[in-house]
Amino acid sequence: MRPVPRPARTSLTVLALLAAVCALLVAGAGPALAHAGLSGSDPADSTVLKEAPRHVTLTFTESVTFSEDSLRVLSPENRRVNPAPAQYADGKSNTARVQLSDELPQGTYTVAWRVVSADGHPISGAFVFSVGKPSETAAVVPDGSLDDSAVGRLYAFFRYLAYSGLALLVGAAAFVAVCLPGAGGERPVRRLLAAGWAVLVVSTAALLLLRGPYETGGPPTSVFDLSQLGRTVVGRPGAALVVRLVLLAAAAVLLGRYAVRLRGPDDGAEPRDLGRRVRRVGVALALGLAFTWAAAEHASAGIQVPLAVPVAVLHLVAMGVWLGGLVTLVIVLRSRGAAGRTVPADAVARFSTMAFAAVAVLVGTGVYQSWRQVGSWEALTTTSYGRTLLVKVAVVVVVLWVASFSRRWTARLLHEAAPAAGTRTVPEPERVKVTVGAPDAPGGGEVRGAVGPPSPEAGADQRAHQRGLRRTVAVEAALGVVVLAVSTVLTGTQPSRAAGESAAAAVAAAQEPQAKVATVPFDMGKAGHQGAVQITLAPGRVGENTVEAVVFSADGGLATVPELRLTLTQEALGIGPIDAKLKNQKGFWAVYDLQLPMPGEWTLDITVRTSEIDQVTVRGSVHIAPLPRRPAA
């Protein structure tokens, strides 16, 4: 086989350089925000507690996963005081809880956390609470962006390469299968198929190795930690990457088995049809590869997941067919043009039809994804996701404008290739045209013109039209690479809908009191002596609460009593009475794990025994709030 023509190699080099530049821009872009957000914590940020809590609980806006070091509580001396790793609180997947050591001394404690949201992006943060009174602390936690690190930049780079590899593999295969089977035998196209497959394999393997340190914030050297890799492959993002590698192995078998059917002019043989079965298997593999993205990224979390996942799959496949097909067409036009050959006009027409259908799917699925992720017109200009989406839309509009010129060149090629009226095409290698007169004319049926190849003028026009098509398609492909880069940035940016609802949840949590207090007067057993018992429930929401009870004497000072009992009843729903089981804490009464199952108005029945013979039961009420609404992302 002859070597790749120099213009084709130049085109490949230019595209590779452009892809590398865009990849570096992606790797150096701003921080990739995640999908989830912290909606609340117990203890709350900056609170001062009388007694040390038994555990720390975080609540997020969506389900999260975590590792052994995802939640750390650090003492003022920077010593870890949670001996066991985090667990879900009451089995709720949007929570993380750690048990604390006994007898924590007074001072300020730092809670540092790093979890992975449902769409596969890690998030982190830190806050403080104090026991007794605030103090200086030696605890230090990272405050930089998760992606502003070596692992974060490498992960973004290989994520972009994975999208590029998918586009090249799917687009080149679609071009060969639908538009021009003979192109499969040409060395530049075979190299393009091999390059797409290899780039996707290498980037997927790199993402699988980097996934562990990307989630945990470890150094790049931790990619060689086999135990960490084992934890990665059982998680959803890691499992999706493993499935992608398996599908790529199947794709390699398919390409190798049917390579003989792709032989073309380079091999001196007529190309054979791939067959319906091969096409079906190829479509299934393309859909499966796209599913490994959709099942572990934005589409897998938020609203309408059963619809969002297949829409995302179609969006990715259409992107590959369009962008990868454009690159393949550029390569074919370049290589054949350098050899003095042209691309059949009907092949260009088939690609034009296929690309138009792919762009239509891209627009339809893109509109749905934009509505799902943005949520409002205002968010287009006020959020990072919205502004990035506007950039993508602007580039796509320019691409469609350039594509209109490509369609004009395609129409001219079809016009040049169309047989003139009263002619028929003889299936000879030279593709000669024979003009035949009308049957009833003198000498009807005889050849009236000379038989031979197309005129030099017609051939020159066709080559000129293909040169014009080659230029506009190359511009389309270059702009398509930019669209791919912007799309990669979008996959790492917190969707506008999630950002707005996370902010709303944080504001609501900040505005809502961190505790509910009920003060109930009672008769202390002596004439004119009216005391009061103050019941404090923190955080005063459904779920686990800390209850502290203090008794005040008639003069407002603290009073000690030999016994204090508290029961809670939800009369509207017939729940209770629930015994709080208060314990004497030498000055006040408390319990730290009271479970309240429902929101609403709860009745407090408080029994105070002030002496061996004096006892009184009084009644109060407190409103228990529901858990913060988990926003639909």
Disulfide bonds with the S-S distance in Angstrom:
none
